[in-house]
Amino acid sequence: MKTEALLFISQFLTIFCLGFQQQNVHQRRYMAAAATSVIIGLAQVFMWKTMPQSTPSQMVTWLAAGPAGIMFSMWLHPRIFKKRG
């Protein structure tokens, strides 16, 4: 179960940061986009080592993390970077 949790966190962070980064790039937030790029790389390190020998339950856990990560990034980004107007 520990591996499933770590895979979920790894994939959640990867997809969350990809969504967050896309919004940063679109809004030309250079430093925020650079920071999310580093986090994406760090989150993927564990996945690269674990996924080749993963079990079916680990694969399902990994797949479930993606939708959760993208939805959370879409919800959180506008709350962190409120439009000035």
PyMOL Python script that loads the backbone (N, CA, C, O; Angstrom):
from pymol import cmd

cmd.read_pdbstr("""\
ATOM      1  N   MET A   1       0.822  -1.203   0.000  1.00  0.00           N
ATOM      2  CA  MET A   1       0.000   0.000   0.000  1.00  0.00           C
ATOM      3  C   MET A   1       0.862   1.262   0.000  1.00  0.00           C
ATOM      4  O   MET A   1       0.439   2.304  -0.499  1.00  0.00           O
ATOM      5  N   LYS A   2       2.046   1.170   0.548  1.00  0.00           N
ATOM      6  CA  LYS A   2       2.940   2.326   0.560  1.00  0.00           C
ATOM      7  C   LYS A   2       3.299   2.741  -0.864  1.00  0.00           C
ATOM      8  O   LYS A   2       3.339   3.932  -1.172  1.00  0.00           O
ATOM      9  N   THR A   3       3.556   1.774  -1.725  1.00  0.00           N
ATOM     10  CA  THR A   3       3.905   2.089  -3.109  1.00  0.00           C
ATOM     11  C   THR A   3       2.734   2.757  -3.822  1.00  0.00           C
ATOM     12  O   THR A   3       2.935   3.704  -4.582  1.00  0.00           O
ATOM     13  N   GLU A   4       1.515   2.276  -3.586  1.00  0.00           N
ATOM     14  CA  GLU A   4       0.340   2.890  -4.195  1.00  0.00           C
ATOM     15  C   GLU A   4       0.229   4.359  -3.781  1.00  0.00           C
ATOM     16  O   GLU A   4      -0.033   5.227  -4.614  1.00  0.00           O
ATOM     17  N   ALA A   5       0.427   4.626  -2.509  1.00  0.00           N
ATOM     18  CA  ALA A   5       0.347   6.009  -2.022  1.00  0.00           C
ATOM     19  C   ALA A   5       1.415   6.882  -2.669  1.00  0.00           C
ATOM     20  O   ALA A   5       1.135   8.012  -3.069  1.00  0.00           O
ATOM     21  N   LEU A   6       2.612   6.374  -2.771  1.00  0.00           N
ATOM     22  CA  LEU A   6       3.688   7.154  -3.387  1.00  0.00           C
ATOM     23  C   LEU A   6       3.457   7.362  -4.885  1.00  0.00           C
ATOM     24  O   LEU A   6       3.759   8.429  -5.420  1.00  0.00           O
ATOM     25  N   LEU A   7       2.923   6.344  -5.558  1.00  0.00           N
ATOM     26  CA  LEU A   7       2.590   6.501  -6.967  1.00  0.00           C
ATOM     27  C   LEU A   7       1.475   7.519  -7.163  1.00  0.00           C
ATOM     28  O   LEU A   7       1.514   8.323  -8.094  1.00  0.00           O
ATOM     29  N   PHE A   8       0.484   7.479  -6.284  1.00  0.00           N
ATOM     30  CA  PHE A   8      -0.606   8.457  -6.369  1.00  0.00           C
ATOM     31  C   PHE A   8      -0.050   9.867  -6.201  1.00  0.00           C
ATOM     32  O   PHE A   8      -0.366  10.758  -6.989  1.00  0.00           O
ATOM     33  N   ILE A   9       0.765  10.070  -5.193  1.00  0.00           N
ATOM     34  CA  ILE A   9       1.341  11.394  -4.943  1.00  0.00           C
ATOM     35  C   ILE A   9       2.200  11.841  -6.121  1.00  0.00           C
ATOM     36  O   ILE A   9       2.115  12.988  -6.560  1.00  0.00           O
ATOM     37  N   SER A  10       3.021  10.936  -6.627  1.00  0.00           N
ATOM     38  CA  SER A  10       3.893  11.259  -7.752  1.00  0.00           C
ATOM     39  C   SER A  10       3.091  11.684  -8.975  1.00  0.00           C
ATOM     40  O   SER A  10       3.383  12.715  -9.581  1.00  0.00           O
ATOM     41  N   GLN A  11       2.091  10.904  -9.337  1.00  0.00           N
ATOM     42  CA  GLN A  11       1.283  11.226 -10.512  1.00  0.00           C
ATOM     43  C   GLN A  11       0.410  12.449 -10.267  1.00  0.00           C
ATOM     44  O   GLN A  11       0.257  13.283 -11.160  1.00  0.00           O
ATOM     45  N   PHE A  12      -0.161  12.570  -9.081  1.00  0.00           N
ATOM     46  CA  PHE A  12      -0.974  13.732  -8.748  1.00  0.00           C
ATOM     47  C   PHE A  12      -0.151  15.003  -8.910  1.00  0.00           C
ATOM     48  O   PHE A  12      -0.601  15.961  -9.538  1.00  0.00           O
ATOM     49  N   LEU A  13       1.060  15.014  -8.342  1.00  0.00           N
ATOM     50  CA  LEU A  13       1.925  16.192  -8.454  1.00  0.00           C
ATOM     51  C   LEU A  13       2.315  16.473  -9.901  1.00  0.00           C
ATOM     52  O   LEU A  13       2.339  17.627 -10.331  1.00  0.00           O
ATOM     53  N   THR A  14       2.615  15.424 -10.643  1.00  0.00           N
ATOM     54  CA  THR A  14       2.989  15.620 -12.050  1.00  0.00           C
ATOM     55  C   THR A  14       1.868  16.283 -12.826  1.00  0.00           C
ATOM     56  O   THR A  14       2.087  17.298 -13.488  1.00  0.00           O
ATOM     57  N   ILE A  15       0.680  15.727 -12.754  1.00  0.00           N
ATOM     58  CA  ILE A  15      -0.446  16.255 -13.528  1.00  0.00           C
ATOM     59  C   ILE A  15      -0.915  17.596 -12.968  1.00  0.00           C
ATOM     60  O   ILE A  15      -1.252  18.501 -13.730  1.00  0.00           O
ATOM     61  N   PHE A  16      -0.937  17.728 -11.642  1.00  0.00           N
ATOM     62  CA  PHE A  16      -1.278  19.012 -11.026  1.00  0.00           C
ATOM     63  C   PHE A  16      -0.344  20.100 -11.538  1.00  0.00           C
ATOM     64  O   PHE A  16      -0.795  21.166 -11.956  1.00  0.00           O
ATOM     65  N   CYS A  17       0.940  19.836 -11.504  1.00  0.00           N
ATOM     66  CA  CYS A  17       1.920  20.839 -11.923  1.00  0.00           C
ATOM     67  C   CYS A  17       1.871  21.107 -13.423  1.00  0.00           C
ATOM     68  O   CYS A  17       2.105  22.237 -13.851  1.00  0.00           O
ATOM     69  N   LEU A  18       1.572  20.089 -14.229  1.00  0.00           N
ATOM     70  CA  LEU A  18       1.420  20.327 -15.666  1.00  0.00           C
ATOM     71  C   LEU A  18       0.254  21.279 -15.931  1.00  0.00           C
ATOM     72  O   LEU A  18       0.375  22.199 -16.740  1.00  0.00           O
ATOM     73  N   GLY A  19      -0.867  21.063 -15.256  1.00  0.00           N
ATOM     74  CA  GLY A  19      -2.014  21.959 -15.406  1.00  0.00           C
ATOM     75  C   GLY A  19      -1.719  23.348 -14.870  1.00  0.00           C
ATOM     76  O   GLY A  19      -2.076  24.349 -15.490  1.00  0.00           O
ATOM     77  N   PHE A  20      -1.070  23.407 -13.725  1.00  0.00           N
ATOM     78  CA  PHE A  20      -0.716  24.678 -13.100  1.00  0.00           C
ATOM     79  C   PHE A  20       0.279  25.422 -13.990  1.00  0.00           C
ATOM     80  O   PHE A  20       0.172  26.634 -14.182  1.00  0.00           O
ATOM     81  N   GLN A  21       1.251  24.679 -14.533  1.00  0.00           N
ATOM     82  CA  GLN A  21       2.260  25.287 -15.393  1.00  0.00           C
ATOM     83  C   GLN A  21       1.631  25.842 -16.666  1.00  0.00           C
ATOM     84  O   GLN A  21       1.998  26.929 -17.111  1.00  0.00           O
ATOM     85  N   GLN A  22       0.695  25.115 -17.252  1.00  0.00           N
ATOM     86  CA  GLN A  22       0.042  25.595 -18.462  1.00  0.00           C
ATOM     87  C   GLN A  22      -0.640  26.933 -18.205  1.00  0.00           C
ATOM     88  O   GLN A  22      -0.579  27.832 -19.043  1.00  0.00           O
ATOM     89  N   GLN A  23      -1.278  27.067 -17.068  1.00  0.00           N
ATOM     90  CA  GLN A  23      -1.930  28.328 -16.733  1.00  0.00           C
ATOM     91  C   GLN A  23      -0.885  29.424 -16.494  1.00  0.00           C
ATOM     92  O   GLN A  23      -1.095  30.577 -16.869  1.00  0.00           O
ATOM     93  N   ASN A  24       0.233  29.063 -15.874  1.00  0.00           N
ATOM     94  CA  ASN A  24       1.311  30.038 -15.669  1.00  0.00           C
ATOM     95  C   ASN A  24       1.891  30.510 -16.999  1.00  0.00           C
ATOM     96  O   ASN A  24       2.137  31.702 -17.183  1.00  0.00           O
ATOM     97  N   VAL A  25       2.109  29.580 -17.923  1.00  0.00           N
ATOM     98  CA  VAL A  25       2.651  29.939 -19.236  1.00  0.00           C
ATOM     99  C   VAL A  25       1.669  30.842 -19.965  1.00  0.00           C
ATOM    100  O   VAL A  25       2.059  31.860 -20.538  1.00  0.00           O
ATOM    101  N   HIS A  26       0.405  30.472 -19.943  1.00  0.00           N
ATOM    102  CA  HIS A  26      -0.628  31.268 -20.614  1.00  0.00           C
ATOM    103  C   HIS A  26      -0.665  32.697 -20.061  1.00  0.00           C
ATOM    104  O   HIS A  26      -0.879  33.651 -20.809  1.00  0.00           O
ATOM    105  N   GLN A  27      -0.457  32.836 -18.766  1.00  0.00           N
ATOM    106  CA  GLN A  27      -0.491  34.156 -18.119  1.00  0.00           C
ATOM    107  C   GLN A  27       0.889  34.807 -18.047  1.00  0.00           C
ATOM    108  O   GLN A  27       1.051  35.860 -17.430  1.00  0.00           O
ATOM    109  N   ARG A  28       1.887  34.174 -18.681  1.00  0.00           N
ATOM    110  CA  ARG A  28       3.262  34.697 -18.750  1.00  0.00           C
ATOM    111  C   ARG A  28       3.876  34.895 -17.359  1.00  0.00           C
ATOM    112  O   ARG A  28       4.532  35.905 -17.104  1.00  0.00           O
ATOM    113  N   ARG A  29       3.667  33.954 -16.489  1.00  0.00           N
ATOM    114  CA  ARG A  29       4.265  33.967 -15.151  1.00  0.00           C
ATOM    115  C   ARG A  29       5.524  33.099 -15.203  1.00  0.00           C
ATOM    116  O   ARG A  29       5.480  31.907 -14.898  1.00  0.00           O
ATOM    117  N   TYR A  30       6.624  33.701 -15.586  1.00  0.00           N
ATOM    118  CA  TYR A  30       7.866  32.987 -15.881  1.00  0.00           C
ATOM    119  C   TYR A  30       8.405  32.212 -14.677  1.00  0.00           C
ATOM    120  O   TYR A  30       8.734  31.033 -14.804  1.00  0.00           O
ATOM    121  N   MET A  31       8.499  32.843 -13.535  1.00  0.00           N
ATOM    122  CA  MET A  31       9.089  32.177 -12.361  1.00  0.00           C
ATOM    123  C   MET A  31       8.202  31.033 -11.867  1.00  0.00           C
ATOM    124  O   MET A  31       8.700  29.972 -11.490  1.00  0.00           O
ATOM    125  N   ALA A  32       6.908  31.252 -11.872  1.00  0.00           N
ATOM    126  CA  ALA A  32       5.994  30.186 -11.447  1.00  0.00           C
ATOM    127  C   ALA A  32       6.063  29.006 -12.416  1.00  0.00           C
ATOM    128  O   ALA A  32       6.026  27.852 -11.990  1.00  0.00           O
ATOM    129  N   ALA A  33       6.165  29.291 -13.723  1.00  0.00           N
ATOM    130  CA  ALA A  33       6.275  28.212 -14.711  1.00  0.00           C
ATOM    131  C   ALA A  33       7.582  27.442 -14.530  1.00  0.00           C
ATOM    132  O   ALA A  33       7.602  26.217 -14.648  1.00  0.00           O
ATOM    133  N   ALA A  34       8.660  28.148 -14.247  1.00  0.00           N
ATOM    134  CA  ALA A  34       9.942  27.484 -14.023  1.00  0.00           C
ATOM    135  C   ALA A  34       9.895  26.613 -12.771  1.00  0.00           C
ATOM    136  O   ALA A  34      10.414  25.497 -12.771  1.00  0.00           O
ATOM    137  N   ALA A  35       9.287  27.111 -11.721  1.00  0.00           N
ATOM    138  CA  ALA A  35       9.194  26.341 -10.469  1.00  0.00           C
ATOM    139  C   ALA A  35       8.374  25.074 -10.671  1.00  0.00           C
ATOM    140  O   ALA A  35       8.749  24.010 -10.177  1.00  0.00           O
ATOM    141  N   THR A  36       7.260  25.176 -11.391  1.00  0.00           N
ATOM    142  CA  THR A  36       6.451  23.974 -11.601  1.00  0.00           C
ATOM    143  C   THR A  36       7.188  22.969 -12.480  1.00  0.00           C
ATOM    144  O   THR A  36       6.982  21.764 -12.340  1.00  0.00           O
ATOM    145  N   SER A  37       8.034  23.441 -13.374  1.00  0.00           N
ATOM    146  CA  SER A  37       8.822  22.536 -14.204  1.00  0.00           C
ATOM    147  C   SER A  37       9.758  21.680 -13.360  1.00  0.00           C
ATOM    148  O   SER A  37       9.904  20.484 -13.612  1.00  0.00           O
ATOM    149  N   VAL A  38      10.380  22.275 -12.377  1.00  0.00           N
ATOM    150  CA  VAL A  38      11.269  21.532 -11.470  1.00  0.00           C
ATOM    151  C   VAL A  38      10.471  20.500 -10.681  1.00  0.00           C
ATOM    152  O   VAL A  38      10.910  19.360 -10.528  1.00  0.00           O
ATOM    153  N   ILE A  39       9.315  20.888 -10.186  1.00  0.00           N
ATOM    154  CA  ILE A  39       8.487  19.964  -9.399  1.00  0.00           C
ATOM    155  C   ILE A  39       8.022  18.793 -10.259  1.00  0.00           C
ATOM    156  O   ILE A  39       7.974  17.659  -9.783  1.00  0.00           O
ATOM    157  N   ILE A  40       7.681  19.055 -11.515  1.00  0.00           N
ATOM    158  CA  ILE A  40       7.272  17.979 -12.430  1.00  0.00           C
ATOM    159  C   ILE A  40       8.391  16.948 -12.543  1.00  0.00           C
ATOM    160  O   ILE A  40       8.142  15.747 -12.432  1.00  0.00           O
ATOM    161  N   GLY A  41       9.603  17.404 -12.762  1.00  0.00           N
ATOM    162  CA  GLY A  41      10.737  16.486 -12.875  1.00  0.00           C
ATOM    163  C   GLY A  41      10.964  15.680 -11.614  1.00  0.00           C
ATOM    164  O   GLY A  41      11.196  14.473 -11.676  1.00  0.00           O
ATOM    165  N   LEU A  42      10.898  16.342 -10.473  1.00  0.00           N
ATOM    166  CA  LEU A  42      11.091  15.632  -9.199  1.00  0.00           C
ATOM    167  C   LEU A  42       9.996  14.596  -8.967  1.00  0.00           C
ATOM    168  O   LEU A  42      10.273  13.490  -8.504  1.00  0.00           O
ATOM    169  N   ALA A  43       8.772  14.947  -9.283  1.00  0.00           N
ATOM    170  CA  ALA A  43       7.655  14.018  -9.074  1.00  0.00           C
ATOM    171  C   ALA A  43       7.773  12.788  -9.970  1.00  0.00           C
ATOM    172  O   ALA A  43       7.327  11.703  -9.595  1.00  0.00           O
ATOM    173  N   GLN A  44       8.364  12.948 -11.139  1.00  0.00           N
ATOM    174  CA  GLN A  44       8.470  11.830 -12.069  1.00  0.00           C
ATOM    175  C   GLN A  44       9.599  10.860 -11.740  1.00  0.00           C
ATOM    176  O   GLN A  44       9.576   9.717 -12.197  1.00  0.00           O
ATOM    177  N   VAL A  45      10.568  11.282 -10.971  1.00  0.00           N
ATOM    178  CA  VAL A  45      11.695  10.398 -10.654  1.00  0.00           C
ATOM    179  C   VAL A  45      11.210   9.098 -10.013  1.00  0.00           C
ATOM    180  O   VAL A  45      11.627   8.016 -10.425  1.00  0.00           O
ATOM    181  N   PHE A  46      10.336   9.190  -9.013  1.00  0.00           N
ATOM    182  CA  PHE A  46       9.826   7.987  -8.351  1.00  0.00           C
ATOM    183  C   PHE A  46       9.047   7.125  -9.337  1.00  0.00           C
ATOM    184  O   PHE A  46       9.181   5.901  -9.342  1.00  0.00           O
ATOM    185  N   MET A  47       8.240   7.763 -10.165  1.00  0.00           N
ATOM    186  CA  MET A  47       7.421   7.015 -11.117  1.00  0.00           C
ATOM    187  C   MET A  47       8.284   6.217 -12.085  1.00  0.00           C
ATOM    188  O   MET A  47       7.974   5.060 -12.366  1.00  0.00           O
ATOM    189  N   TRP A  48       9.348   6.800 -12.595  1.00  0.00           N
ATOM    190  CA  TRP A  48      10.212   6.109 -13.551  1.00  0.00           C
ATOM    191  C   TRP A  48      10.811   4.844 -12.958  1.00  0.00           C
ATOM    192  O   TRP A  48      10.990   3.853 -13.666  1.00  0.00           O
ATOM    193  N   LYS A  49      11.117   4.867 -11.688  1.00  0.00           N
ATOM    194  CA  LYS A  49      11.726   3.705 -11.050  1.00  0.00           C
ATOM    195  C   LYS A  49      10.688   2.649 -10.674  1.00  0.00           C
ATOM    196  O   LYS A  49      11.011   1.462 -10.617  1.00  0.00           O
ATOM    197  N   THR A  50       9.460   3.061 -10.419  1.00  0.00           N
ATOM    198  CA  THR A  50       8.453   2.150  -9.884  1.00  0.00           C
ATOM    199  C   THR A  50       7.540   1.542 -10.943  1.00  0.00           C
ATOM    200  O   THR A  50       7.214   0.358 -10.852  1.00  0.00           O
ATOM    201  N   MET A  51       7.126   2.297 -11.924  1.00  0.00           N
ATOM    202  CA  MET A  51       6.111   1.827 -12.874  1.00  0.00           C
ATOM    203  C   MET A  51       6.503   0.584 -13.682  1.00  0.00           C
ATOM    204  O   MET A  51       5.620  -0.225 -13.969  1.00  0.00           O
ATOM    205  N   PRO A  52       7.759   0.382 -14.063  1.00  0.00           N
ATOM    206  CA  PRO A  52       8.060  -0.822 -14.860  1.00  0.00           C
ATOM    207  C   PRO A  52       7.709  -2.138 -14.170  1.00  0.00           C
ATOM    208  O   PRO A  52       7.422  -3.118 -14.859  1.00  0.00           O
ATOM    209  N   GLN A  53       7.719  -2.199 -12.860  1.00  0.00           N
ATOM    210  CA  GLN A  53       7.379  -3.431 -12.147  1.00  0.00           C
ATOM    211  C   GLN A  53       6.105  -3.284 -11.315  1.00  0.00           C
ATOM    212  O   GLN A  53       5.932  -3.984 -10.317  1.00  0.00           O
ATOM    213  N   SER A  54       5.210  -2.375 -11.720  1.00  0.00           N
ATOM    214  CA  SER A  54       4.015  -2.110 -10.917  1.00  0.00           C
ATOM    215  C   SER A  54       2.978  -3.225 -11.050  1.00  0.00           C
ATOM    216  O   SER A  54       2.939  -3.952 -12.042  1.00  0.00           O
ATOM    217  N   THR A  55       2.149  -3.332 -10.029  1.00  0.00           N
ATOM    218  CA  THR A  55       1.046  -4.293  -9.996  1.00  0.00           C
ATOM    219  C   THR A  55      -0.196  -3.636 -10.595  1.00  0.00           C
ATOM    220  O   THR A  55      -0.215  -2.419 -10.777  1.00  0.00           O
ATOM    221  N   PRO A  56      -1.232  -4.416 -10.906  1.00  0.00           N
ATOM    222  CA  PRO A  56      -2.463  -3.814 -11.427  1.00  0.00           C
ATOM    223  C   PRO A  56      -3.065  -2.764 -10.474  1.00  0.00           C
ATOM    224  O   PRO A  56      -3.538  -1.727 -10.938  1.00  0.00           O
ATOM    225  N   SER A  57      -3.057  -3.008  -9.174  1.00  0.00           N
ATOM    226  CA  SER A  57      -3.618  -2.021  -8.247  1.00  0.00           C
ATOM    227  C   SER A  57      -2.782  -0.745  -8.232  1.00  0.00           C
ATOM    228  O   SER A  57      -3.323   0.348  -8.061  1.00  0.00           O
ATOM    229  N   GLN A  58      -1.489  -0.873  -8.405  1.00  0.00           N
ATOM    230  CA  GLN A  58      -0.641   0.313  -8.476  1.00  0.00           C
ATOM    231  C   GLN A  58      -0.908   1.100  -9.750  1.00  0.00           C
ATOM    232  O   GLN A  58      -0.876   2.331  -9.739  1.00  0.00           O
ATOM    233  N   MET A  59      -1.174   0.395 -10.850  1.00  0.00           N
ATOM    234  CA  MET A  59      -1.494   1.077 -12.110  1.00  0.00           C
ATOM    235  C   MET A  59      -2.816   1.832 -12.002  1.00  0.00           C
ATOM    236  O   MET A  59      -2.928   2.964 -12.474  1.00  0.00           O
ATOM    237  N   VAL A  60      -3.809   1.212 -11.386  1.00  0.00           N
ATOM    238  CA  VAL A  60      -5.113   1.868 -11.220  1.00  0.00           C
ATOM    239  C   VAL A  60      -4.969   3.102 -10.331  1.00  0.00           C
ATOM    240  O   VAL A  60      -5.554   4.147 -10.615  1.00  0.00           O
ATOM    241  N   THR A  61      -4.197   2.980  -9.264  1.00  0.00           N
ATOM    242  CA  THR A  61      -3.956   4.119  -8.373  1.00  0.00           C
ATOM    243  C   THR A  61      -3.288   5.253  -9.131  1.00  0.00           C
ATOM    244  O   THR A  61      -3.662   6.416  -8.979  1.00  0.00           O
ATOM    245  N   TRP A  62      -2.301   4.914  -9.944  1.00  0.00           N
ATOM    246  CA  TRP A  62      -1.582   5.912 -10.737  1.00  0.00           C
ATOM    247  C   TRP A  62      -2.520   6.610 -11.711  1.00  0.00           C
ATOM    248  O   TRP A  62      -2.466   7.830 -11.863  1.00  0.00           O
ATOM    249  N   LEU A  63      -3.387   5.833 -12.377  1.00  0.00           N
ATOM    250  CA  LEU A  63      -4.332   6.413 -13.327  1.00  0.00           C
ATOM    251  C   LEU A  63      -5.353   7.319 -12.646  1.00  0.00           C
ATOM    252  O   LEU A  63      -5.755   8.331 -13.221  1.00  0.00           O
ATOM    253  N   ALA A  64      -5.776   6.977 -11.442  1.00  0.00           N
ATOM    254  CA  ALA A  64      -6.769   7.782 -10.714  1.00  0.00           C
ATOM    255  C   ALA A  64      -6.209   9.135 -10.277  1.00  0.00           C
ATOM    256  O   ALA A  64      -6.963  10.090 -10.092  1.00  0.00           O
ATOM    257  N   ALA A  65      -4.916   9.217 -10.115  1.00  0.00           N
ATOM    258  CA  ALA A  65      -4.308  10.456  -9.632  1.00  0.00           C
ATOM    259  C   ALA A  65      -4.343  11.570 -10.672  1.00  0.00           C
ATOM    260  O   ALA A  65      -4.390  12.745 -10.308  1.00  0.00           O
ATOM    261  N   GLY A  66      -4.322  11.226 -11.952  1.00  0.00           N
ATOM    262  CA  GLY A  66      -4.301  12.234 -13.007  1.00  0.00           C
ATOM    263  C   GLY A  66      -5.513  13.153 -13.010  1.00  0.00           C
ATOM    264  O   GLY A  66      -5.350  14.372 -12.952  1.00  0.00           O
ATOM    265  N   PRO A  67      -6.730  12.604 -13.075  1.00  0.00           N
ATOM    266  CA  PRO A  67      -7.910  13.473 -13.056  1.00  0.00           C
ATOM    267  C   PRO A  67      -8.007  14.320 -11.789  1.00  0.00           C
ATOM    268  O   PRO A  67      -8.421  15.478 -11.840  1.00  0.00           O
ATOM    269  N   ALA A  68      -7.628  13.746 -10.672  1.00  0.00           N
ATOM    270  CA  ALA A  68      -7.657  14.518  -9.412  1.00  0.00           C
ATOM    271  C   ALA A  68      -6.667  15.674  -9.470  1.00  0.00           C
ATOM    272  O   ALA A  68      -6.976  16.782  -9.032  1.00  0.00           O
ATOM    273  N   GLY A  69      -5.487  15.420 -10.004  1.00  0.00           N
ATOM    274  CA  GLY A  69      -4.462  16.459 -10.077  1.00  0.00           C
ATOM    275  C   GLY A  69      -4.839  17.602 -10.992  1.00  0.00           C
ATOM    276  O   GLY A  69      -4.638  18.765 -10.640  1.00  0.00           O
ATOM    277  N   ILE A  70      -5.386  17.298 -12.169  1.00  0.00           N
ATOM    278  CA  ILE A  70      -5.722  18.367 -13.111  1.00  0.00           C
ATOM    279  C   ILE A  70      -6.899  19.193 -12.602  1.00  0.00           C
ATOM    280  O   ILE A  70      -6.905  20.416 -12.746  1.00  0.00           O
ATOM    281  N   MET A  71      -7.883  18.542 -12.012  1.00  0.00           N
ATOM    282  CA  MET A  71      -9.027  19.298 -11.497  1.00  0.00           C
ATOM    283  C   MET A  71      -8.610  20.207 -10.345  1.00  0.00           C
ATOM    284  O   MET A  71      -9.087  21.337 -10.241  1.00  0.00           O
ATOM    285  N   PHE A  72      -7.725  19.720  -9.484  1.00  0.00           N
ATOM    286  CA  PHE A  72      -7.290  20.542  -8.362  1.00  0.00           C
ATOM    287  C   PHE A  72      -6.466  21.730  -8.850  1.00  0.00           C
ATOM    288  O   PHE A  72      -6.588  22.825  -8.301  1.00  0.00           O
ATOM    289  N   SER A  73      -5.630  21.536  -9.870  1.00  0.00           N
ATOM    290  CA  SER A  73      -4.834  22.662 -10.382  1.00  0.00           C
ATOM    291  C   SER A  73      -5.736  23.719 -11.014  1.00  0.00           C
ATOM    292  O   SER A  73      -5.495  24.917 -10.861  1.00  0.00           O
ATOM    293  N   MET A  74      -6.771  23.278 -11.722  1.00  0.00           N
ATOM    294  CA  MET A  74      -7.700  24.226 -12.338  1.00  0.00           C
ATOM    295  C   MET A  74      -8.473  25.003 -11.282  1.00  0.00           C
ATOM    296  O   MET A  74      -8.798  26.172 -11.490  1.00  0.00           O
ATOM    297  N   TRP A  75      -8.767  24.376 -10.166  1.00  0.00           N
ATOM    298  CA  TRP A  75      -9.486  25.041  -9.081  1.00  0.00           C
ATOM    299  C   TRP A  75      -8.559  25.986  -8.306  1.00  0.00           C
ATOM    300  O   TRP A  75      -8.957  27.097  -7.955  1.00  0.00           O
ATOM    301  N   LEU A  76      -7.326  25.542  -8.040  1.00  0.00           N
ATOM    302  CA  LEU A  76      -6.434  26.290  -7.154  1.00  0.00           C
ATOM    303  C   LEU A  76      -5.752  27.481  -7.821  1.00  0.00           C
ATOM    304  O   LEU A  76      -5.595  28.526  -7.190  1.00  0.00           O
ATOM    305  N   HIS A  77      -5.349  27.348  -9.070  1.00  0.00           N
ATOM    306  CA  HIS A  77      -4.568  28.413  -9.720  1.00  0.00           C
ATOM    307  C   HIS A  77      -5.246  29.788  -9.642  1.00  0.00           C
ATOM    308  O   HIS A  77      -4.599  30.755  -9.239  1.00  0.00           O
ATOM    309  N   PRO A  78      -6.521  29.905 -10.012  1.00  0.00           N
ATOM    310  CA  PRO A  78      -7.130  31.238  -9.947  1.00  0.00           C
ATOM    311  C   PRO A  78      -7.269  31.775  -8.526  1.00  0.00           C
ATOM    312  O   PRO A  78      -7.393  32.984  -8.330  1.00  0.00           O
ATOM    313  N   ARG A  79      -7.249  30.899  -7.549  1.00  0.00           N
ATOM    314  CA  ARG A  79      -7.340  31.350  -6.167  1.00  0.00           C
ATOM    315  C   ARG A  79      -5.986  31.871  -5.655  1.00  0.00           C
ATOM    316  O   ARG A  79      -5.932  32.723  -4.768  1.00  0.00           O
ATOM    317  N   ILE A  80      -4.917  31.351  -6.223  1.00  0.00           N
ATOM    318  CA  ILE A  80      -3.586  31.823  -5.834  1.00  0.00           C
ATOM    319  C   ILE A  80      -3.232  33.096  -6.600  1.00  0.00           C
ATOM    320  O   ILE A  80      -2.722  34.055  -6.022  1.00  0.00           O
ATOM    321  N   PHE A  81      -3.507  33.096  -7.901  1.00  0.00           N
ATOM    322  CA  PHE A  81      -3.178  34.241  -8.749  1.00  0.00           C
ATOM    323  C   PHE A  81      -4.457  34.961  -9.137  1.00  0.00           C
ATOM    324  O   PHE A  81      -4.922  34.845 -10.270  1.00  0.00           O
ATOM    325  N   LYS A  82      -5.013  35.692  -8.215  1.00  0.00           N
ATOM    326  CA  LYS A  82      -6.237  36.437  -8.497  1.00  0.00           C
ATOM    327  C   LYS A  82      -5.956  37.539  -9.495  1.00  0.00           C
ATOM    328  O   LYS A  82      -4.937  38.225  -9.408  1.00  0.00           O
ATOM    329  N   LYS A  83      -6.856  37.705 -10.435  1.00  0.00           N
ATOM    330  CA  LYS A  83      -6.670  38.755 -11.449  1.00  0.00           C
ATOM    331  C   LYS A  83      -6.785  40.120 -10.794  1.00  0.00           C
ATOM    332  O   LYS A  83      -7.669  40.388  -9.979  1.00  0.00           O
ATOM    333  N   ARG A  84      -5.856  40.959 -11.188  1.00  0.00           N
ATOM    334  CA  ARG A  84      -5.895  42.339 -10.696  1.00  0.00           C
ATOM    335  C   ARG A  84      -6.758  43.154 -11.635  1.00  0.00           C
ATOM    336  O   ARG A  84      -6.606  43.080 -12.854  1.00  0.00           O
ATOM    337  N   GLY A  85      -7.648  43.918 -11.077  1.00  0.00           N
ATOM    338  CA  GLY A  85      -8.504  44.657 -11.970  1.00  0.00           C
ATOM    339  C   GLY A  85      -9.090  45.822 -11.380  1.00  0.00           C
ATOM    340  O   GLY A  85      -9.841  46.538 -12.042  1.00  0.00           O
TER     341      GLY A  85
END
""", "prot")
cmd.dss("prot")
cmd.show_as("cartoon", "prot")
cmd.util.cbc("prot")
cmd.orient("prot")
